[in-house]
Amino acid sequence: MSTAAGGLKNRLTTDLTTAMKAKDEIVTSTIRMALTAIRNEEVAGKAARELSEDEVLRVLTREAKKRVEAAEAFASGGRGDRAERERAEGEVLNRYLPAQLSDEELATVVAGALAEAGVDDVKQMGKAMKAVQTAVAGRAQGGRVAAEVKRQLSA
């Protein structure tokens, strides 16, 4: 195993063993699901490869987002028990994700990235989002980032 993705992936594997020994069903099943998603990503494409730390974070972020969306869908469908389980799984995944930026921190990062990229018009939204996503690096959800970029470019 390479050291690039070894840190987070190894931590997940170690935490899985700990959760299994503690008979913590939610944590065990959630980490298994996350490791499966990571392995699926590693074998997707023409050749199997080891994911970088950033790619592992992207997979975990995507899985956490799925849990939020599923919890909302179950809650609106009157399935509170399932919604609660999805929320619990999301909380487990959030332990492995970087802390989310506050609104003020996000505004500062977006302003800096837009200035650095030389973007000052909403028509350059694609270029702006690319620059900002690199600066944010998974510390804010895409919808929040897009809203802040639009707000700053429209001002």
C-alpha positions in Angstrom: 0.0 0.0 0.0 1.4 3.4 -0.9 1.8 6.0 1.7 -0.2 8.6 -0.2 -3.6 7.1 0.6 -2.3 4.9 3.4 -3.1 7.4 6.1 -6.8 7.7 5.8 -7.4 4.3 4.4 -5.3 2.7 7.2 -7.2 4.7 9.8 -10.5 3.4 8.4 -9.2 -0.2 8.5 -8.0 0.2 12.0 -11.2 1.8 13.2 -13.2 -1.0 11.5 -11.3 -3.5 13.6 -11.9 -1.5 16.8 -15.6 -1.1 16.0 -16.0 -4.8 15.2 -14.4 -5.7 18.6 -16.7 -3.2 20.3 -19.7 -4.7 18.4 -20.6 -1.2 17.3 -22.9 -2.1 14.4 -23.4 1.4 12.9 -19.7 2.3 12.9 -18.8 -1.2 11.5 -21.3 -1.1 8.7 -20.6 2.5 7.8 -16.8 2.0 7.6 -17.3 -1.2 5.6 -19.5 0.7 3.2 -16.8 3.5 2.9 -14.0 1.0 2.3 -16.1 -0.7 -0.3 -16.7 2.6 -2.1 -12.9 3.3 -2.0 -12.1 -0.1 -3.4 -14.7 0.3 -6.1 -13.1 3.6 -7.1 -9.7 1.9 -7.1 -10.7 -0.7 -9.6 -12.9 1.6 -11.8 -11.4 2.4 -15.1 -8.9 0.4 -17.3 -6.4 -0.5 -14.6 -6.6 -0.9 -10.8 -4.7 1.8 -8.9 -4.2 3.1 -5.4 -6.1 6.3 -4.7 -4.4 9.4 -3.4 -5.4 10.9 -0.1 -7.4 13.6 -1.9 -9.2 11.0 -3.9 -10.1 9.0 -0.8 -11.4 12.2 0.8 -13.5 12.8 -2.3 -15.0 9.3 -2.1 -15.8 9.9 1.6 -17.3 13.3 0.9 -19.5 11.8 -1.8 -20.6 9.0 0.6 -21.4 11.5 3.3 -23.4 13.6 0.9 -25.4 10.5 -0.1 -26.2 10.0 3.6 -27.5 13.5 4.0 -29.7 13.2 0.9 -31.0 9.8 1.9 -31.8 11.0 5.4 -33.8 13.9 3.9 -35.7 11.6 1.5 -36.5 9.1 4.3 -37.6 11.9 6.6 -39.9 13.4 4.0 -41.3 9.9 3.3 -42.2 9.3 6.9 -39.4 6.8 7.6 -37.9 8.5 10.7 -36.1 5.3 11.7 -34.3 5.0 8.4 -33.6 8.8 8.3 -32.0 8.5 11.8 -29.8 5.6 10.7 -28.6 7.6 7.6 -27.8 10.6 9.9 -25.8 8.3 12.2 -23.9 6.9 9.2 -23.2 10.5 8.1 -21.8 11.4 11.5 -19.5 8.4 11.4 -18.2 9.5 7.9 -17.8 13.1 9.1 -15.2 12.0 11.6 -12.9 11.3 8.6 -13.6 14.5 6.7 -11.8 17.9 7.2 -13.6 20.4 9.4 -16.1 22.5 7.3 -15.3 26.2 6.8 -17.5 28.7 8.5 -19.4 31.2 6.2 -16.8 33.9 7.0 -13.9 31.6 6.3 -15.5 30.4 3.1 -16.1 34.0 1.9 -12.4 34.8 2.6 -11.1 31.7 0.7 -13.5 32.4 -2.2 -12.4 36.1 -2.4 -8.7 35.1 -2.4 -9.2 32.4 -5.0 -11.2 34.6 -7.3 -8.5 37.4 -7.1 -5.7 34.9 -7.7 -7.5 33.5 -10.8 -8.4 36.9 -12.1 -12.1 36.1 -12.2 -14.6 39.0 -11.8 -17.6 38.1 -13.9 -20.4 35.6 -13.5 -19.8 34.6 -17.1 -16.5 33.0 -15.9 -18.3 30.8 -13.3 -16.6 27.5 -14.5 -13.1 29.0 -14.2 -14.1 30.5 -10.9 -15.5 27.2 -9.5 -12.4 25.3 -10.6 -10.1 27.8 -8.8 -12.2 27.9 -5.7 -12.7 24.2 -5.4 -8.9 23.7 -5.4 -8.6 26.3 -2.6 -11.4 24.9 -0.6 -10.2 21.3 -1.0 -13.3 19.5 0.4 -13.7 21.8 3.4 -17.1 23.1 2.2 -20.0 21.5 0.3 -20.3 22.3 -3.4 -23.6 24.0 -3.1 -22.3 26.4 -0.4 -19.2 27.1 -2.5 -21.3 27.8 -5.7 -23.6 30.1 -3.8 -20.7 32.1 -2.3 -19.0 32.4 -5.7 -22.2 33.6 -7.3 -22.7 36.1 -4.5 -19.2 37.5 -4.8 -19.3 37.7 -8.6 -22.7 39.3 -8.7 -21.7 42.0 -6.1 
